[in-house]
Amino acid sequence: LFADAQVRLLDYHTKGVDSDLRDIDTGDNYAFFNPKVGLTYLVKRGESFYASYAIGNREPVRGDFVDAAADQIPKAETMHNLEVGYRKASGNYSYSANYYLMDYENQLVLTGAVNDVGSSIRVNVPDSYRMGVELVGAVKVMDALTLSGNLTLSQNKIAEFTEVIYDYGPAFDEYNEIQNEYTDTDISFSPNVIGGSQISYSPLDFMEISLLSKYVSKQYLDNTSNDDRSIDAYFVNDLKMDLSFASKQVKQIGISLMVNNIFDVKYVSNGYTFGYAGGDYVVRENYYYPQAGTNFLAAVSLKF
């Protein structure tokens, strides 16, 4: 059994003028109590169950204060975290399974709202959560060959979400705020499936060759769960070779050679979206960060 507790006292205030010539006299005081309790039960050697529960609090970041709308102070975030899991390691194999639930109060998310100078602001949403199962395993097929992998299946939801779009009218000389209501919607940049695997082969004592694979499912650019504002799922593979030598002068010489994205997959892993209205039409624009095709990396390490 274990337990610990943390008390954090913060006095965060800022005064002055921002780069856009706005007064930034803002901030707040916080007193956080962050407890954690848990247990581990050893069934037998190499096999155990565990569980833990924790509460964590986090103050808004500087941008949340500075970019907030006039006379508004963002609230601190609170997370209730429950984890339950099982581990086993025996002989040539090991595996584990972990269930987690991160229940948030006042999580800060982007809604499309901007302040009086056009900076995007994060807004507290009362109720949101991340819940999932993490699976990890490895097996030594033979002395020279090892297989390992991991898989995360999750749901990442906001109970009630209000999207904000600004209608600037046909002449763009005035604007009105449009609010779109959503329920049980996905948290942005939170794929429901993440998986990885590694196949490692050592034909010689000083050499290891590994194939590393990674899969990331579809994720959304905003919190509306709209497929038109999303990042496609992607699957990439890397090839790595590690060499290790020794000499009289150097205790260990390590050489690593990597070929990343060996199949030259065209994919993106991040981006953002922007929307506005102009009278009788709505514009939605997506921006993506393309990732490199096949690329190479070499590294040398010396241990004396």
PyMOL commands that set and color helices and strands:
alter all, ss='L'
color gray80, all
select helices_A, chain A and resi 62-66+227-229
alter helices_A, ss='H'
color red, helices_A
select strands_A, chain A and resi 2-14+26-44+47-58+77-90+93-114+120-142+145-167+176-186+193-204+207-216+219-220+230-231+234-245+252-260+268-277+282-290+295-303
alter strands_A, ss='S'
color yellow, strands_A
deselect
rebuild
show_as cartoon
